[in-house]
Amino acid sequence: MRRAWEAEQDCSANLHRRRKRRSGHGTGILSLSDRSGSSSFNSTPRAAIFFLPSSYSGRLYHVTKEHFLATSSPRFRLFSIFRVHPHRLPPTIFSDSRDLLLLGVRPVNCSHIYLPPTMASESSPLLAYRLLGEEGATFLPYGMGSPGGGALRKLSTFLGVVVPTVLSMFSIVVFMRIDASGPAGIRTLPQGYGWNLLYGTIVLGLVGGVCTLGAGLYAQASFLTFLLVSASLALVLISFVAVGPRDVTLPLRPSTNGSSLNPNVGHFTGFNSSTLKANLGAGYAQDYTTGVTMTFASVFAVLFNGCTGIMAGANMSGELKDPSRAIPLGTIIAVAYTFFIYTLLFFFSSFTCDRTLLQEDYGFFRGISLWPPMVLIGVYAASLSASMSSLIGASRILHALAQDDLFGLILAPAKVVSQGGNPWGAVLYSWCLVQVMLLVGKLNTLAAVVTVFYLVAYAAVDLSCLSLEWASAPNFRPTFNLFSWHTCLLGMASCLLMMFLISPGAAGGSLLLMGLLSALLTARGGPSSWGYVSQALLFHQVRKYLLRLDVRKDHVKFWRPQLLLLVGNPRGALPLLRLANQLKKGGLYVLGHVSLGDLDALPLDPVQPQYGAWLSLIDRAQVKAFVDLTLSPTVRQGAQHLLRISGLGGMKPNTLVLGFYDDAPPQDHFLTDPAFSEPVEGGGPALDSLFPPPRAPGSPRALTPHDYVATVVDALKMNKNVVLARECGALPPERLSRSSGSSSQSHHVDVWPLNLLRPKGSPGYVDVCGLFLLQMATILSMVPAWQSAKLRIFLCLGPQEAPGTGEERLRVLLSQLRIRAEVQEVAWSEGARIDEGEDEENFVNGNRGDAEVDALAISANALVRAQQANDRGEGPGGPEGDHRREGPSTALTFLYLPRPPADPARYPRYLALLEMLSQGLGPTLLIHGVTPVTCTDI
């Protein structure tokens, strides 16, 4: 079939002419073009695929280039749908927007999909199997030919799975050695390390030539060798019964001085119970090929190589007609068949051959065979077939690794494919690696290492299956389901145990190598189309433990801040974003943003495309936060949405963080932070291009002063604590870093745990809000970047309080709360007095004159600034004086946030009062707490 995509000038005019009827569905191609009618993007055609029922009579309109949002990729251009003409379009089915766009009522069989190489990633989520390789190499599923000469999937279950698996599992154990000596010691081939290396190189060249020519020739050669091996096995089994007792001359064994020892004789006794009893014990002896005494581990290592062929069918998955059915069915048939043959051979050998014959002649089948040459034919045939299976399987795996760009230039030659789709570059690469291994010369020398690496691979397969089973992913529906997590765990544990029993050194080295490769792949980042089982496992575990996190069992002893930070534009809020990350103390941290708009008036939700930019912001800022975006007509309504629905279960925000509402022009912190001005890895745009520039001075705001205070009131009504942050851009940069905070300049963190606008009455630091201030300041002092800063708590004396009495009570409280801080007493000014016993509610809602309230706020502000100036060693002139700063400066100030008034008409005056209270104090947090957060019990 010809390629089902091409650039068209007018899609709507040619759509029905190009529709292919298949299984009741119509298939067509929708081209992308710019407004000029050109159907190429950067001279490369792009296409979108859709599926419609044949009865659909609606019209599909042209999709222009401007309707798509393009992003860059190192290997191909990726498109995400942005807007489509809405006239009578059918329902839309989206795949991952990075891969493919499907328009239609329902998708059809994936085997009917044709794609250009530039239109999808290597494994699109909606496709059953990899459709595309590198650009120009197309792999179509289920035996469908490629117009460009792509590889065909034509191998059946028998030829593609059963035959290579059986031959691989037979080759090592049934014919473990090729001993090229005649029965009387007459040399048929020269022997020695060099000769053996030459023989191996010649055979490897023959095997490499067959594999280079493609899977079709390999399948034919494998079937021929399967017939030869089956005939040889049948002759061996018949010989056990047909041949009478005889003596078998054993191969000559070289002595220590280089001469040959006298030949020994082994005995074939026929079926004899005495022979079976003599063979039942372990009786480990010296291996005559290596001179090393055998053990259980070494015997297992050699025997296990006969089971390594179980993956031969899976390695050929790219050449199978139906891999999902052929691999499990063919593997089970092959394993059952070889298990039956192995059982017969072990049973017959232990009944008929004495221990001397079994230990001193690994090729004893020739000595008891009716026709010895047939055994040699089986030896060579099985060895060649196993070599071909291993080489072609390894080359396919190597080619897949190269296609995924996991190791960069190291595997670049393995990407090369022929016009027919055969990865001959990977075959030659694998051939070179095998040639290097031939230099070892002895099979038993490699047996332990090979077995250990195979065990690592099998343990990884068990771990993958175990992870998918534990993750309970709905799409994990394997065709072969006769397993459970118990069998997966048992298999993985058995593999790891046998690794260390066989060779502790090789086991440790293989695990170390696997760990290094995993770290390398994690650092490089694998293809996003793979999917990560770790995310599924994390989701499963998080869901399970979130259900166990019962809010009814919350206790103040384990309270922690869970913050919701509302951000308008992150360009001007970067320091606050990092400060809030330090305040969370292992709690929940959510970045909230409200986009203004009405979803009913919009064709698509504008919020969803913004998530990627905000997640990149979190990565670059190196904060541990979630992102929650919403669409609302007003910022206040959006804040209400976020306060109610952010979080999940027992992890919901309990504290709202807002930037202070003032007239200061916003700063663009992206320009001074290199993390946000440098391009994103992978060729994507820099983050400063994903967010709009800061608001210009004097430009209208999205939030009015009234709505700002109303948002604070809404949070308090919902029993949320409130934090207002002012001038966070002036925070010392070293205090916002993730280091230990060892700064050349020492700093103070000042805490005023009482309402400065209510200076008289009972001690203010004992209420809930004052204790909340102490808790938040203490949490910040526990952060490594702030540990070197000194925590100071200021206590204001009433007119009738003796100096030292309030300080002593506060020190006792701090001792009970296990808070280390310096306590300082300061006196209220004469103008800061109100009626005795007036509570906060009466104060904020009273009829006190504006001038009196303003004077009180100005007096409190002067009190705080005076303490900051005294610590810096400034004179009466304040910061503008000529005195040098000698003492530590105040890095951050915690102030008590008064409760807003109940009358909405007083909201602007309340905001102006906060402006006067915190003006000129530097970085300041105004906090109002409504929940108990401290406990004196241990």
WORA-V628798 format. One record per pair of residues at least 4 apart in sequence whose C-alpha atoms are under 7 Angstrom apart, sorted by sequence separation. I is the first residue (numbers start at 1). J is the second residue. D is the distance in Angstrom with one decimal. If there is no record, write none. Layout:
BEGIN
i: <I;I>
j: <J;J>
d: <D;D>
END
This chain:
BEGIN
i: <10;11;14;15;21;22;33;34;40;41;52;63;73;95;96;97;115;120;123;133;140;146;155;156;157;158;159;160;161;162;163;164;165;166;167;170;171;172;181;182;191;192;193;194;195;196;197;198;199;200;201;202;203;204;205;206;207;208;209;211;213;214;215;216;217;218;219;220;221;222;223;224;225;226;227;228;229;230;231;232;233;234;235;236;238;239;254;255;272;273;274;275;276;287;294;295;296;297;298;299;300;301;304;311;312;313;316;322;323;325;326;327;328;329;330;331;332;333;334;335;336;337;338;339;340;341;342;343;344;345;346;347;348;349;353;354;355;356;357;358;364;365;372;373;374;375;376;377;378;379;380;381;382;383;384;385;386;387;388;389;390;391;392;393;394;395;396;397;398;399;400;401;402;407;408;417;418;423;424;425;426;427;428;429;430;431;432;433;434;442;443;446;447;448;449;450;451;452;453;454;455;456;457;458;459;460;461;462;463;464;465;466;467;468;483;484;485;486;487;488;489;490;491;492;493;494;495;496;497;498;499;500;503;504;505;506;507;508;509;510;511;512;513;514;515;516;517;518;519;520;521;522;533;534;535;536;537;538;539;540;541;542;543;544;545;555;569;570;573;574;575;576;577;578;579;580;584;598;610;611;612;613;614;615;616;617;618;619;634;635;636;637;638;639;640;641;642;647;648;669;673;674;680;685;687;695;703;704;705;706;707;708;709;710;711;712;713;714;715;716;733;755;766;767;768;769;770;771;772;773;774;775;776;777;778;782;783;797;804;805;806;807;808;809;810;811;812;813;814;815;828;838;839;840;841;842;848;849;850;851;852;853;854;855;856;857;858;859;860;861;862;863;864;865;866;867;868;869;870;874;877;906;907;908;909;910;911;912;913;914;915;21;33;34;40;41;72;73;95;132;133;140;145;155;157;158;171;181;182;190;191;254;255;286;287;294;353;367;401;417;418;468;499;521;584;618;632;647;679;680;703;715;716;765;766;781;782;814;838;848;869;874;901;20;21;33;39;40;71;72;95;123;132;133;140;181;182;254;255;286;287;317;366;417;418;567;599;632;646;647;670;671;679;680;735;764;765;780;781;875;901;19;20;32;33;71;94;95;123;131;132;145;180;181;210;211;253;254;286;287;357;416;417;500;618;631;646;670;679;734;19;20;31;70;71;94;122;131;138;144;180;210;252;253;285;286;415;416;417;468;499;630;678;875;19;70;93;122;131;143;144;180;252;285;366;402;416;677;734;755;869;874;18;69;70;92;93;122;131;143;252;284;365;402;415;676;677;712;754;874;900;68;69;92;93;122;139;142;143;252;284;414;415;676;677;754;874;68;69;92;129;138;139;141;251;402;403;413;414;676;753;795;873;15;68;69;91;137;250;314;402;413;614;872;873;32;68;90;91;249;250;313;872;873;31;32;67;68;90;117;249;250;399;414;872;31;67;249;250;398;399;469;754;807;871;872;30;31;67;80;110;118;248;249;753;871;872;29;30;79;80;110;117;247;248;313;628;670;807;871;11;29;30;79;100;117;247;248;466;11;29;78;99;100;247;753;28;29;63;78;99;246;247;310;563;753;28;99;246;466;562;607;868;8;27;28;245;246;465;466;561;607;5;7;27;61;245;399;561;567;607;832;26;27;99;245;463;560;562;563;564;565;566;567;568;25;26;244;462;561;562;563;564;565;566;567;668;25;26;399;560;562;563;564;565;566;667;832;9;25;26;398;564;666;793;797;9;24;25;35;59;60;96;462;463;666;792;793;794;795;796;797;897;9;24;34;58;95;111;462;791;792;793;794;795;796;797;798;893;894;895;896;897;898;8;32;33;34;95;111;395;791;792;793;794;795;796;797;892;893;894;895;896;897;7;32;33;34;395;665;794;796;891;892;893;894;895;896;32;459;591;597;598;392;395;589;590;591;592;593;594;595;596;597;598;394;459;589;590;591;592;593;594;595;596;597;459;589;590;591;592;593;594;595;596;7;590;594;596;760;391;455;749;77;594;748;749;750;751;752;778;5;76;581;747;748;749;750;751;752;581;741;746;747;748;749;750;751;455;594;740;741;748;578;739;740;741;739;741;742;452;738;741;12;737;12;736;12;592;735;11;735;49;50;51;52;48;49;50;51;52;49;50;448;452;448;452;620;51;620;844;845;857;861;865;449;453;844;845;860;861;164;858;160;163;167;656;854;857;858;159;163;857;163;473;588;159;656;660;468;471;588;655;656;657;658;659;660;183;185;467;471;654;655;656;657;658;659;660;470;654;655;656;657;658;659;635;471;467;279;636;47;288;46;759;760;276;759;760;275;276;636;761;275;279;760;761;275;312;316;613;273;275;315;272;275;271;272;271;312;315;270;315;269;268;269;268;267;268;267;266;564;266;267;562;563;266;562;563;564;565;566;562;563;564;565;566;561;562;563;564;565;561;563;572;572;574;572;571;572;571;551;571;757;550;757;549;546;546;756;240;4;250;251;250;406;817;248;817;406;816;773;572;404;571;243;569;236;239;173;239;239;172;173;236;172;171;170;169;169;169;169;748;750;168;747;748;749;755;232;302;746;747;748;749;750;751;752;753;754;232;747;748;749;750;751;752;753;755;3;165;747;749;750;751;752;2;165;302;1;232;301;305;308;165;301;304;164;165;164;229;228;298;301;161;161;229;328;576;160;228;229;575;575;773;324;160;225;225;579;772;578;732;769;160;225;731;769;768;769;772;768;222;768;155;156;768;154;155;156;161;153;154;155;161;165;153;154;153;162;166;157;161;162;165;161;162;158;162;166;157;207;211;143;142;142;207;207;211;179;177;176;177;713;730;731;730;585;727;728;583;727;583;726;727;582;709;726;725;726;725;178;301;582;706;724;725;706;723;724;705;723;724;175;297;298;723;297;722;723;722;721;722;214;721;721;720;171;719;171;212;167;171;212;211;167;168;167;208;168;208;164;201;200;197;197;197;193;134;151;133;149;150;151;149;150;151;149;137;559;556;556;557;556;557;556;124;123;121;74;73;73;72;72>
j: <14;15;18;19;25;26;37;38;44;45;56;67;77;99;100;101;119;124;127;137;144;150;159;160;161;162;163;164;165;166;167;168;169;170;171;174;175;176;185;186;195;196;197;198;199;200;201;202;203;204;205;206;207;208;209;210;211;212;213;215;217;218;219;220;221;222;223;224;225;226;227;228;229;230;231;232;233;234;235;236;237;238;239;240;242;243;258;259;276;277;278;279;280;291;298;299;300;301;302;303;304;305;308;315;316;317;320;326;327;329;330;331;332;333;334;335;336;337;338;339;340;341;342;343;344;345;346;347;348;349;350;351;352;353;357;358;359;360;361;362;368;369;376;377;378;379;380;381;382;383;384;385;386;387;388;389;390;391;392;393;394;395;396;397;398;399;400;401;402;403;404;405;406;411;412;421;422;427;428;429;430;431;432;433;434;435;436;437;438;446;447;450;451;452;453;454;455;456;457;458;459;460;461;462;463;464;465;466;467;468;469;470;471;472;487;488;489;490;491;492;493;494;495;496;497;498;499;500;501;502;503;504;507;508;509;510;511;512;513;514;515;516;517;518;519;520;521;522;523;524;525;526;537;538;539;540;541;542;543;544;545;546;547;548;549;559;573;574;577;578;579;580;581;582;583;584;588;602;614;615;616;617;618;619;620;621;622;623;638;639;640;641;642;643;644;645;646;651;652;673;677;678;684;689;691;699;707;708;709;710;711;712;713;714;715;716;717;718;719;720;737;759;770;771;772;773;774;775;776;777;778;779;780;781;782;786;787;801;808;809;810;811;812;813;814;815;816;817;818;819;832;842;843;844;845;846;852;853;854;855;856;857;858;859;860;861;862;863;864;865;866;867;868;869;870;871;872;873;874;878;881;910;911;912;913;914;915;916;917;918;919;26;38;39;45;46;77;78;100;137;138;145;150;160;162;163;176;186;187;195;196;259;260;291;292;299;358;372;406;422;423;473;504;526;589;623;637;652;684;685;708;720;721;770;771;786;787;819;843;853;874;879;906;26;27;39;45;46;77;78;101;129;138;139;146;187;188;260;261;292;293;323;372;423;424;573;605;638;652;653;676;677;685;686;741;770;771;786;787;881;907;26;27;39;40;78;101;102;130;138;139;152;187;188;217;218;260;261;293;294;364;423;424;507;625;638;653;677;686;741;27;28;39;78;79;102;130;139;146;152;188;218;260;261;293;294;423;424;425;476;507;638;686;883;28;79;102;131;140;152;153;189;261;294;375;411;425;686;743;764;878;883;28;79;80;102;103;132;141;153;262;294;375;412;425;686;687;722;764;884;910;79;80;103;104;133;150;153;154;263;295;425;426;687;688;765;885;80;81;104;141;150;151;153;263;414;415;425;426;688;765;807;885;28;81;82;104;150;263;327;415;426;627;885;886;46;82;104;105;263;264;327;886;887;46;47;82;83;105;132;264;265;414;429;887;47;83;265;266;414;415;485;770;823;887;888;47;48;84;97;127;135;265;266;770;888;889;47;48;97;98;128;135;265;266;331;646;688;825;889;30;48;49;98;119;136;266;267;485;31;49;98;119;120;267;773;49;50;84;99;120;267;268;331;584;774;50;121;268;488;584;629;890;31;50;51;268;269;488;489;584;630;29;31;51;85;269;423;585;591;631;856;51;52;124;270;488;585;587;588;589;590;591;592;593;51;52;270;488;587;588;589;590;591;592;593;694;52;53;426;587;589;590;591;592;593;694;859;37;53;54;426;592;694;821;825;38;53;54;64;88;89;125;491;492;695;821;822;823;824;825;826;926;39;54;64;88;125;141;492;821;822;823;824;825;826;827;828;923;924;925;926;927;928;39;63;64;65;126;142;426;822;823;824;825;826;827;828;923;924;925;926;927;928;39;64;65;66;427;697;826;828;923;924;925;926;927;928;65;492;625;631;632;427;430;624;625;626;627;628;629;630;631;632;633;430;495;625;626;627;628;629;630;631;632;633;496;626;627;628;629;630;631;632;633;45;628;632;634;798;430;495;789;118;635;789;790;791;792;793;819;47;118;623;789;790;791;792;793;794;624;784;789;790;791;792;793;794;499;638;784;785;792;623;784;785;786;785;787;788;499;785;788;60;785;61;785;62;642;785;62;786;101;102;103;104;101;102;103;104;105;103;104;502;506;503;507;675;107;676;900;901;913;917;921;506;510;901;902;917;918;222;916;219;222;226;715;913;916;917;219;223;917;226;536;651;223;720;724;533;536;653;720;721;722;723;724;725;249;251;533;537;720;721;722;723;724;725;726;537;721;722;723;724;725;726;703;540;537;350;707;119;360;119;832;833;350;833;834;350;351;711;836;351;355;836;837;352;389;393;690;351;353;393;351;354;351;352;352;393;396;352;397;352;352;353;353;353;354;354;354;653;356;357;652;653;357;653;654;655;656;657;654;655;656;657;658;654;655;656;657;658;655;657;666;667;669;668;668;669;669;650;670;856;650;857;650;649;650;860;348;114;360;361;361;521;935;367;936;526;936;894;694;527;694;368;694;365;368;303;369;370;305;306;369;306;306;306;306;307;308;309;888;890;309;888;889;890;896;374;444;888;889;890;891;892;893;894;895;896;375;890;891;892;893;894;895;896;898;147;309;891;893;894;895;896;147;310;447;147;378;447;451;454;312;448;451;312;313;313;378;378;448;451;312;313;381;480;728;313;381;382;728;729;927;479;316;381;382;736;929;736;891;928;320;385;891;929;929;930;933;930;385;931;319;320;932;319;320;321;326;319;320;321;327;331;320;321;321;330;334;326;330;331;334;331;333;330;334;338;330;384;388;321;321;322;387;388;392;363;362;362;363;900;922;923;923;779;922;923;779;923;780;923;924;780;907;924;924;925;925;379;502;783;907;925;926;908;925;926;908;926;927;379;501;502;927;502;927;928;928;928;929;422;929;930;930;382;930;383;424;382;386;427;427;385;386;386;427;389;431;389;435;438;438;439;441;441;403;420;403;419;420;421;420;421;422;421;421;933;932;933;934;934;935;935;529;529;529;682;682;683;683;684>
d: <6.7;5.6;6.4;6.4;5.7;6.4;5.8;5.8;5.2;6.1;6.5;6.6;5.7;6.9;6.6;6.6;6.4;6.4;7.0;5.4;5.7;4.7;6.1;5.5;5.3;4.8;5.4;6.8;5.9;6.0;6.2;6.0;6.1;6.1;6.0;5.5;5.6;4.7;5.8;4.9;5.8;6.0;6.1;6.2;6.1;6.1;6.1;6.2;6.2;5.9;6.0;6.4;6.2;5.9;6.1;6.5;6.3;5.9;6.5;6.7;6.6;6.5;6.0;6.5;6.1;6.0;6.2;6.4;6.3;6.0;6.4;6.5;6.0;6.0;6.2;6.2;6.1;6.1;6.2;6.2;6.2;6.2;6.0;6.5;6.0;5.3;5.8;5.5;6.6;6.3;6.2;6.3;6.3;5.2;5.9;6.1;6.0;6.1;6.4;6.1;5.7;6.7;6.8;6.2;6.8;6.8;6.7;5.8;5.6;6.2;5.5;5.8;6.1;6.3;6.1;6.1;6.1;6.1;6.1;5.9;6.2;6.4;5.9;6.1;6.4;6.2;6.0;6.0;6.0;5.9;6.1;6.3;6.2;5.5;6.3;6.5;6.0;5.8;5.7;6.6;6.8;5.9;6.9;6.3;6.2;6.1;6.2;6.0;5.8;6.0;6.0;6.1;6.0;6.1;6.1;6.1;6.0;6.0;5.9;5.9;5.9;6.0;6.3;6.4;6.0;5.9;6.2;6.3;6.2;6.1;6.3;6.5;6.5;6.2;6.5;5.5;5.2;6.6;6.3;6.2;6.1;6.0;6.3;6.6;6.3;6.1;6.4;6.6;6.4;6.9;5.9;5.9;5.9;6.1;6.3;6.2;6.0;6.2;6.3;6.2;5.9;6.1;6.3;6.2;6.0;6.1;6.2;5.9;6.0;6.2;6.1;6.1;5.9;6.4;6.2;6.5;6.0;6.1;6.0;6.2;6.1;6.0;6.2;6.3;6.1;6.1;6.2;6.7;6.4;6.0;6.3;4.3;6.0;6.0;6.1;6.0;6.2;6.1;6.0;6.1;6.1;6.2;6.2;6.1;6.1;6.1;6.1;6.0;6.1;6.1;5.8;7.0;6.2;6.0;6.1;6.2;6.1;5.8;6.0;6.2;6.2;5.8;6.3;6.7;6.1;6.6;6.8;5.8;6.0;6.4;6.1;6.0;6.4;6.5;6.4;6.4;6.8;6.8;6.5;6.1;6.2;6.2;6.4;6.4;6.2;6.0;5.9;6.9;6.3;6.1;6.3;6.3;6.3;6.0;6.2;6.1;5.1;5.5;5.8;6.3;6.7;6.0;5.2;6.6;7.0;6.6;6.2;6.1;6.4;6.1;5.9;6.7;6.3;6.1;6.3;6.4;6.2;6.3;6.4;5.2;6.7;6.7;6.2;6.4;6.1;6.3;6.5;6.2;6.2;6.2;6.1;6.1;6.3;6.3;6.5;6.8;6.1;6.0;6.1;6.5;6.2;6.1;6.3;6.4;6.1;6.1;6.3;6.2;5.9;6.3;6.4;6.5;6.3;6.3;6.2;5.3;6.9;6.4;6.0;6.1;6.3;6.3;6.1;6.0;6.2;6.1;6.1;6.3;6.5;6.2;5.9;6.6;6.5;6.1;6.1;6.4;6.5;6.3;6.0;5.8;4.7;6.2;6.3;6.2;6.1;6.4;6.3;6.4;6.2;6.2;5.8;4.8;5.4;6.7;4.6;7.0;5.6;6.8;5.8;6.8;5.7;6.7;6.7;5.1;6.5;6.0;6.8;5.9;6.1;6.6;6.7;5.6;5.7;5.8;5.5;6.6;6.6;6.9;6.1;5.3;6.3;6.7;6.9;6.3;6.5;5.7;6.3;4.2;6.7;6.0;6.4;5.1;6.5;4.7;6.5;5.1;5.8;5.1;6.7;7.0;5.3;6.6;6.5;5.4;6.7;4.2;6.5;6.8;6.8;6.5;6.0;6.7;5.0;6.5;6.5;4.9;6.5;4.4;6.0;5.4;5.9;5.4;4.7;4.1;6.6;7.0;6.5;5.1;6.2;6.5;5.4;6.3;5.8;5.4;6.0;6.8;6.5;6.6;5.2;6.8;6.9;5.5;5.2;5.9;6.2;5.8;5.6;6.8;4.9;6.6;5.5;5.6;7.0;5.7;6.6;6.1;5.8;6.0;4.0;6.4;7.0;5.9;5.7;5.6;6.8;6.6;6.9;6.3;4.3;6.1;5.1;6.9;6.9;6.3;6.4;5.6;5.9;5.1;6.6;6.4;6.1;6.2;6.1;5.7;5.5;5.9;7.0;6.6;6.3;6.8;5.4;6.3;5.9;6.4;4.8;5.0;5.5;6.9;5.3;5.4;7.0;6.1;6.2;5.8;5.9;5.2;4.8;6.1;6.9;6.7;6.4;5.6;6.0;6.1;6.6;7.0;5.6;5.6;6.7;4.1;6.9;5.6;6.9;6.1;6.4;6.7;6.8;6.9;4.7;6.9;6.7;6.6;5.5;4.9;6.4;6.3;5.8;5.9;5.4;5.4;6.1;4.7;6.7;5.5;6.1;5.2;6.6;6.2;6.6;5.8;6.9;5.1;5.9;6.8;6.6;5.9;6.1;5.8;3.9;6.1;5.2;7.0;5.7;6.3;5.3;5.9;5.9;6.1;6.1;5.9;5.7;6.9;6.9;5.0;5.7;6.2;5.0;5.8;5.7;6.8;5.4;6.0;5.6;6.1;6.7;6.1;5.5;6.8;6.4;6.0;6.2;5.5;5.3;6.4;4.6;4.9;5.0;4.6;6.4;6.7;5.8;6.3;5.7;6.8;5.5;6.0;6.0;6.4;6.5;4.9;5.8;6.9;5.5;6.3;4.5;6.4;5.8;6.8;5.3;6.8;6.1;6.5;5.3;6.2;5.0;6.8;6.9;6.4;6.8;6.7;5.9;6.3;6.3;6.0;6.8;6.5;5.7;5.9;5.5;6.2;5.3;5.5;6.9;5.9;4.6;5.9;6.8;6.6;6.2;6.7;4.7;6.1;6.1;6.5;6.5;6.7;6.2;5.6;5.2;5.5;6.1;6.6;6.4;6.0;6.6;6.8;5.2;6.7;6.7;6.7;5.3;6.7;6.2;5.7;5.1;6.5;4.6;6.7;6.8;6.9;6.8;5.6;6.0;6.6;5.9;5.3;7.0;6.7;5.0;6.1;6.1;6.2;6.2;6.1;6.1;6.9;5.2;6.0;5.1;5.7;4.4;4.8;4.8;5.1;4.7;5.4;6.3;5.8;5.7;5.5;5.8;5.8;6.2;6.1;5.8;5.7;7.0;6.8;5.9;4.4;5.2;6.1;6.5;6.2;6.7;6.7;6.9;6.4;5.1;6.4;6.5;6.3;6.9;6.4;6.5;6.7;5.5;6.1;6.0;6.0;5.7;6.2;4.9;6.3;6.0;5.3;6.2;6.9;5.9;5.5;5.0;4.7;4.9;5.0;4.7;4.9;5.1;7.0;6.4;6.0;6.1;5.7;4.9;6.9;6.3;5.9;5.1;4.6;6.5;6.8;4.9;6.3;5.9;6.3;5.9;6.1;5.4;6.6;5.1;4.7;5.0;4.7;5.4;4.9;5.4;5.8;5.3;6.9;4.9;5.5;6.9;6.3;6.8;5.7;6.2;6.1;6.3;6.3;6.1;4.6;6.6;6.0;6.3;6.7;5.8;7.0;5.4;6.0;6.2;6.7;6.0;6.2;5.8;5.6;5.9;6.7;5.8;4.8;4.7;4.9;4.9;5.0;5.2;4.8;5.2;5.0;7.0;6.3;5.6;6.1;5.7;6.6;5.8;6.3;5.2;6.0;6.7;6.7;6.1;5.9;6.6;5.3;6.6;6.5;6.0;5.4;6.0;6.3;6.1;6.1;6.8;7.0;5.4;6.0;5.0;4.8;4.9;5.0;4.8;5.4;6.8;6.1;6.3;6.4;6.0;6.0;6.1;6.3;6.6;5.5;4.5;3.8;6.8;6.7;6.5;4.7;6.0;5.6;6.9;6.6;5.4;6.3;6.5;6.0;6.4;5.9;6.8;6.3;7.0;5.1;6.0;6.0;6.4;4.8;6.2;5.1;5.8;5.5;4.4;4.9;6.2;7.0;5.7;6.5;6.7;6.7;6.1;6.0;6.2;6.9;6.9;5.5;6.5;5.0;6.3;6.1;6.5;5.3;6.6;6.6;6.4;6.7;6.1;6.9;6.8;6.7;7.0;6.6;6.0;6.2;6.0;6.7;5.0;6.6;6.9;6.5;6.9;6.6;5.6;6.8;5.4;6.7;5.2;6.1;6.0;6.3;5.6;5.4;6.8;7.0;6.9;4.7;5.1;4.4;4.9;4.7;5.0;4.9;5.0;7.0;6.2;5.6;6.1;6.0;6.2;6.2;6.3;5.7;6.9;6.1;6.1;6.7;6.7;6.4;6.6;6.6;5.3;6.5;6.7;6.9;4.7;5.7;5.8;5.7;6.1;6.6;5.7;6.5;6.5;6.1;6.3;6.5;6.9;4.8;5.6;5.9;5.1;6.2;4.8;6.4;6.7;4.4;6.8;5.1;5.7;6.1;4.7;6.2;6.6;5.8;6.9;5.7;5.5;6.2;6.8;5.2;4.3;4.6;6.4;6.2;6.2;6.5;5.3;4.9;5.0;4.7;5.8;6.7;6.0;6.0;6.0;6.2;6.7;6.8;5.6;5.1;6.4;5.2;5.1;5.9;5.6;5.2;5.7;6.4;6.1;6.3;5.5;6.2;6.8;5.9;6.7;6.0;6.5;6.6;5.9;6.7;6.9;5.9;5.5;6.7;5.4;6.9;6.6;6.9;6.5;6.8;6.8;6.8;6.5;6.3;5.3;5.7;6.3;5.5;5.9;5.1;6.9;6.2;4.5;5.3;6.5;4.8;6.5;6.8;4.5;5.0;6.0;5.9;5.2;5.8;6.9;5.2;5.1;4.5;5.9;6.5;6.0;6.1;6.7;5.8;5.8;5.5;5.7;5.1;4.8;4.7;5.3;6.0;6.6;5.9;5.2;5.6;5.9;6.1;6.5;6.6;5.5;5.6;5.5;6.7;5.4;5.8;6.3;6.9;5.2;5.2;6.6;6.0;6.0;6.6;4.8;6.0;6.8;5.6;6.9;4.0;6.5;6.3;5.7;6.2;6.7;6.2;5.8;5.7;6.6;6.9;6.7;5.3;6.6;6.4;5.5;6.3;6.9;5.6;6.3;6.5;6.3;4.4;6.5;6.2;6.2;6.4;5.9;6.8;6.0;6.1;6.0;6.4;4.7;6.1;6.9;4.7;5.8;5.8;6.3;6.9;5.2;5.2;5.0;4.9;5.3;4.7;5.2;6.2;6.1;6.4;6.7;6.6;5.2;6.4;5.7;6.8;6.7;5.5;4.8;6.1;6.7;5.5;5.9;6.8;6.3;6.9;6.3;6.6;6.8;6.1;6.1;6.6;6.1;5.0;6.4;4.7;5.6;5.7;6.7;6.5;6.1;5.2;5.9;6.4;4.6;6.8;6.6;6.5;5.8;5.6;6.5;6.2;6.4;5.0;6.3;5.7;6.4;5.4;5.9;6.2;4.5;4.4;5.8;6.6;5.3;5.9;6.5;5.7;4.6;5.6;6.8;5.1;6.4;5.6;5.2;6.1;6.2;6.2;6.9;6.3;4.6;6.0;7.0;7.0;6.5;6.0;6.9;6.9;6.5;6.8;6.8;6.6;6.7;5.5;7.0;6.1;5.4;4.4;5.2;4.9;6.7;7.0;6.7;6.0;6.6;5.5;6.6;6.3;5.6;6.5;6.7;6.0;7.0;6.8;6.8;6.8;6.4;6.2>
END
